[in-house]
Amino acid sequence: MSGDELVAVAFTRDVIEGDLIKGLLENAGIASMLRPAPLDGGGPLGFGTLDRGFGGGPQQVLVRADQAEQARQLLAATLVEDEEAT
């Protein structure tokens, strides 16, 4: 796997949640992007994507392969801290 290859580090319910995670990663210097999550485990399903509603449906958060471990650690640490605060 090359460092320029994109890998999914998170899956979100919608674009809004995806943008929050994307912002967290980018504030830490990790470039990221969102891609609609496949509806069937394969590629997007044409007209099926119309049902995704206002939030754009489930999203994948992608980062470069060489930053994937750093991104996963940041997300794990952030989620654990949030759970401990509640």
Legacy VTK file of the C-alpha trace (Angstrom):
# vtk DataFile Version 3.0
C-alpha trace
ASCII
DATASET POLYDATA
POINTS 86 float
0.000 0.000 0.000
1.512 3.335 -1.026
1.401 6.393 1.241
-0.737 8.266 -1.309
-3.474 5.615 -1.301
-6.637 6.649 0.572
-8.020 4.475 3.353
-11.170 4.782 5.464
-10.544 5.573 9.128
-14.131 6.312 10.159
-17.712 5.840 9.045
-20.339 8.455 9.875
-24.124 8.649 9.768
-24.147 11.763 7.573
-22.114 14.601 6.057
-22.470 16.790 9.145
-20.897 14.188 11.424
-18.291 13.547 8.722
-17.400 17.239 8.564
-16.867 17.297 12.339
-14.428 14.379 12.152
-12.776 15.853 9.063
-12.240 19.133 10.920
-10.751 17.345 13.930
-8.293 15.502 11.698
-7.363 18.573 9.681
-6.759 20.607 12.860
-4.174 17.947 13.752
-2.509 18.308 10.336
-4.066 15.192 8.791
-5.603 15.879 5.388
-8.909 14.067 4.925
-11.929 13.845 2.676
-15.443 12.433 2.736
-16.925 9.887 0.350
-20.460 8.505 0.421
-20.414 5.051 1.991
-21.596 2.296 -0.325
-25.171 1.219 0.316
-24.552 -2.429 -0.510
-20.920 -2.943 0.404
-19.996 -2.266 -3.232
-20.286 0.919 -5.239
-23.004 3.572 -4.869
-26.376 2.515 -6.284
-27.474 5.268 -8.681
-31.074 6.114 -7.802
-30.699 4.528 -4.375
-28.560 7.481 -3.349
-31.592 9.782 -3.674
-33.000 8.301 -0.450
-30.047 9.492 1.585
-31.855 12.639 2.687
-30.606 16.037 3.762
-27.493 14.772 5.541
-26.252 12.931 2.451
-26.401 9.534 4.117
-23.523 7.538 5.567
-20.022 8.760 4.761
-16.521 7.332 4.865
-13.740 9.550 6.226
-10.622 8.939 4.142
-6.981 9.815 4.826
-3.690 8.959 3.148
-2.475 5.489 4.074
0.699 6.856 5.670
-1.422 8.954 8.082
-4.095 6.337 8.808
-2.627 5.059 12.090
-2.134 8.601 13.400
-5.732 9.446 12.434
-7.123 6.333 14.127
-5.186 7.077 17.323
-6.448 10.674 17.375
-10.043 9.564 16.841
-9.777 6.837 19.491
-8.276 9.238 22.039
-10.931 11.848 21.307
-13.814 9.382 21.606
-12.466 7.970 24.886
-12.029 11.485 26.345
-15.603 12.389 25.325
-16.991 9.263 26.995
-15.048 9.938 30.204
-16.381 13.515 30.343
-20.017 12.366 30.395
LINES 1 87
86 0 1 2 3 4 5 6 7 8 9 10 11 12 13 14 15 16 17 18 19 20 21 22 23 24 25 26 27 28 29 30 31 32 33 34 35 36 37 38 39 40 41 42 43 44 45 46 47 48 49 50 51 52 53 54 55 56 57 58 59 60 61 62 63 64 65 66 67 68 69 70 71 72 73 74 75 76 77 78 79 80 81 82 83 84 85
